[in-house]
């Protein structure tokens, strides 16, 4: 019995000593911490703090905090941990790499077998495209419905929308219902360098909603297309065509990579 009691006391003493050692380790009563405040000049302090947080010791009493307004990261830790965090912040707090602008010009043409009345003139830079279309398609006349230029960055996309002129399509507005169109380009990137850079579009979606009379009521009929696109610098590419009765809708895109 006495032996059992002595063994129990020994085990309790060992447990207490282990807890004291652990407590001393957690609170670090021997080694001193160092405090440093780092200024962040080029990147988001929250992102850098998230990247370097694991370089801290993790002991109780150590810590890392961010002041977004002051753009600072405050560290309290062992000297070697503070030095490692300082080195990491220097490497990460660099100006973001400059990415070139991508300018896309989107032109929407309407093709017709007969002449247009009071149609907008075809732009001079589209004249070679129209000449080629006249030789390949069955439409001899072309009018410009819209031409617009937009800028974006690699990895981004762009979109636009508008209302089409019904007379160009040989239609009349049904009960004041407009003819609407929209386009969306996603996954825009710059292709591998060559003599002329290429602009790669993961998906080009063009859609138009046309009001038609069905059973005495007006319903919108969707027409359009979607396709991946690859365009060389300053090259005019016919992306897609959609027929609408005696008319055709043709989308032409020109791309340019800025400096």
C-alpha positions in Angstrom: 0.0 0.0 0.0 2.8 2.4 0.9 4.6 1.5 -2.3 1.4 2.4 -4.3 1.1 5.7 -2.6 4.7 6.6 -3.2 4.3 5.7 -6.9 1.2 7.9 -7.2 3.1 10.8 -5.6 6.0 10.3 -8.0 3.7 10.3 -11.0 1.9 13.5 -9.8 5.2 15.2 -9.2 6.3 14.3 -12.7 3.1 15.6 -14.2 3.4 18.9 -12.3 7.1 19.3 -13.4 6.0 18.6 -17.0 3.3 21.2 -16.8 5.7 23.7 -15.3 8.2 23.0 -18.1 5.5 23.4 -20.7 4.3 26.6 -19.0 7.8 28.0 -18.9 8.2 27.1 -22.6 4.9 28.6 -23.6 5.4 31.9 -21.8 9.1 32.1 -22.6 10.3 33.4 -19.2 14.0 33.2 -20.2 14.5 34.5 -23.7 13.6 38.1 -24.7 11.4 39.2 -27.5 12.2 41.9 -30.0 9.7 44.4 -31.4 9.8 45.7 -35.0 7.4 47.8 -37.1 7.7 47.2 -40.9 6.4 49.7 -43.5 4.8 48.2 -46.6 5.2 50.4 -49.7 4.1 48.4 -52.8 1.7 45.6 -51.9 -1.3 45.0 -49.7 0.0 44.7 -46.1 -2.7 42.1 -45.3 -1.5 39.8 -48.1 2.2 40.1 -47.0 1.2 39.5 -43.4 -0.6 36.4 -44.4 2.4 35.2 -46.3 5.0 35.7 -43.5 2.8 34.8 -40.5 4.1 31.2 -40.3 7.7 32.5 -39.9 6.8 33.5 -36.4 7.7 31.3 -33.4 4.2 30.8 -32.2 5.1 31.2 -28.6 2.6 32.9 -26.3 3.5 36.6 -26.1 4.8 36.7 -29.6 2.5 38.1 -32.4 2.0 39.8 -35.7 -0.5 42.6 -36.4 -1.4 44.7 -39.5 -2.5 48.3 -39.7 -4.1 48.8 -43.1 -4.4 52.5 -42.8 -0.8 53.1 -41.8 0.4 50.3 -44.1 2.5 48.7 -41.4 3.1 45.2 -40.0 4.1 45.0 -36.3 6.0 42.0 -35.1 6.9 40.8 -31.6 9.0 37.6 -31.6 12.5 36.1 -31.0 15.3 38.0 -32.9 15.8 35.2 -35.4 12.1 35.1 -36.2 12.0 38.9 -36.6 15.0 38.7 -38.9 13.4 36.0 -41.1 10.1 38.0 -41.3 12.1 41.1 -42.2 13.9 39.3 -45.0 10.6 37.9 -46.3 8.9 41.3 -46.3 11.7 42.8 -48.3 11.4 40.1 -51.0 7.6 40.3 -51.1 7.1 44.1 -51.0 8.1 44.7 -54.6 6.2 46.7 -57.2 3.8 44.6 -59.2 5.0 43.7 -62.7 3.6 46.0 -65.3 1.2 44.2 -67.7 0.4 45.7 -71.1 -3.1 46.9 -72.0 -5.0 45.0 -74.7 -7.2 47.1 -76.9 -10.0 45.4 -78.8 -12.1 47.0 -81.5 -15.4 45.3 -82.1 -17.3 46.2 -85.2 -20.8 44.8 -86.0 -21.7 44.8 -89.7 -25.0 44.0 -91.4 -25.0 42.3 -94.8 -27.8 42.6 -97.2 -28.6 41.5 -100.8 -30.2 44.9 -101.5 -29.0 48.4 -100.8 -29.5 50.1 -97.4 -31.3 53.4 -97.0 -29.6 56.0 -94.9 -27.1 53.5 -93.5 -23.9 54.7 -91.6 -20.9 54.7 -93.9 -18.4 51.8 -93.6 -15.2 53.0 -91.9 -12.1 53.1 -94.1 -10.2 50.5 -92.1 -13.1 48.0 -92.6 -13.1 48.5 -96.4 -10.7 45.5 -97.0 -12.9 43.3 -94.8 -16.1 44.3 -96.7 -14.4 43.6 -100.0 -13.4 40.1 -98.8 -16.9 39.5 -97.5 -18.5 40.5 -100.8 -16.3 37.9 -102.5 -17.1 35.1 -100.1 -20.7 35.7 -98.9 -23.9 36.1 -100.9 -24.5 39.6 -99.6 -23.3 42.5 -101.8 -24.1 45.4 -99.5 -22.9 46.1 -96.0 -23.6 48.7 -93.3 -22.0 49.4 -90.0 -24.3 48.9 -87.0 -21.7 49.6 -84.3 -18.0 50.0 -83.8 -16.5 50.3 -80.3 -13.1 50.1 -78.7 -12.4 48.8 -75.3 -9.3 48.2 -73.2 -8.6 45.3 -70.8 -5.7 43.5 -69.1 -4.5 39.9 -69.6 -6.5 37.5 -67.4 -9.5 39.8 -67.5 -12.5 40.1 -69.8 -14.8 42.7 -71.2 -18.4 43.0 -72.2 -20.8 45.5 -73.8 -24.4 45.9 -74.9 -26.6 48.1 -77.0 -29.7 48.6 -79.0 -29.7 47.8 -82.7 -31.2 50.1 -85.4 -34.1 48.0 -86.7 -34.1 49.5 -90.2 -30.6 48.1 -90.8 -32.0 44.6 -90.1 -35.0 45.2 -92.3 -37.3 45.1 -89.3 -39.8 47.4 -87.5 -40.0 47.7 -83.8 -42.7 45.5 -82.4 -44.9 47.4 -79.9 -41.9 49.5 -78.8 -39.8 46.4 -78.1 -36.2 47.3 -78.9 -33.7 44.9 -80.6 -31.0 44.3 -78.0 -27.6 42.8 -78.4 -24.7 42.0 -76.0 -21.2 40.5 -76.2 -18.8 39.1 -73.6 -15.2 38.1 -73.9 -13.6 35.9 -71.2 -10.2 34.5 -70.6 -8.3 37.2 -72.6 -4.5 36.5 -72.7 -1.4 37.4 -74.7 -0.1 34.4 -76.7 3.6 33.3 -77.0 5.8 36.0 -78.5 6.6 35.9 -82.2 6.9 38.4 -85.0 3.5 39.7 -84.0 2.0 38.9 -80.6 -1.4 37.2 -80.6 -4.3 37.8 -78.4 -6.1 34.7 -77.2 -9.8 34.8 -76.1 -11.0 31.8 -74.4 -14.6 32.5 -75.3 -16.3 35.2 -77.4 -20.1 35.3 -76.9 -22.3 37.5 -79.1 -26.1 37.4 -78.7 -29.0 39.4 -80.0 -32.6 39.3 -78.9 -35.1 40.0 -81.7 -38.8 40.6 -80.9 -41.1 38.7 -83.2 -44.9 38.3 -83.3 -46.0 34.8 -82.3 -49.7 34.1 -82.0 -50.6 37.7 -81.5 -48.0 38.2 -78.8 -44.4 39.4 -78.8 -41.6 37.0 -77.9 -37.9 37.6 -78.1 -36.0 35.2 -80.3 -32.2 34.8 -79.4 -29.6 34.6 -82.2 -25.9 34.7 -81.9 -22.8 32.6 -81.5 -19.9 31.8 -79.2 -16.4 30.6 -80.0 -12.7 30.8 -78.9 -10.7 33.4 -80.8 -7.1 34.0 -81.7 -6.1 37.3 -83.2 -2.7 38.6 -84.4 -1.6 42.1 -83.6 -3.5 44.7 -85.7 -5.2 41.8 -87.6 -8.9 42.1 -88.5 -10.7 38.8 -87.9 -14.3 37.9 -88.8 -15.4 36.2 -85.6 -18.8 34.9 -86.6 -21.8 35.5 -88.7 -25.5 35.0 -88.0 -28.3 35.0 -90.6 -31.6 36.7 -90.0 -33.9 36.2 -93.0 -32.4 38.2 -95.9 -29.9 39.8 -93.6 -26.7 38.7 -92.0 -24.9 39.9 -88.9 -21.1 39.8 -89.0 -18.7 40.6 -86.1 -15.2 41.8 -86.9 -12.5 42.2 -84.2 -9.2 43.9 -84.2 -6.7 43.5 -81.4 -3.7 45.6 -80.3 -1.2 45.0 -77.5 -0.2 48.3 -75.8 3.2 49.1 -74.3 
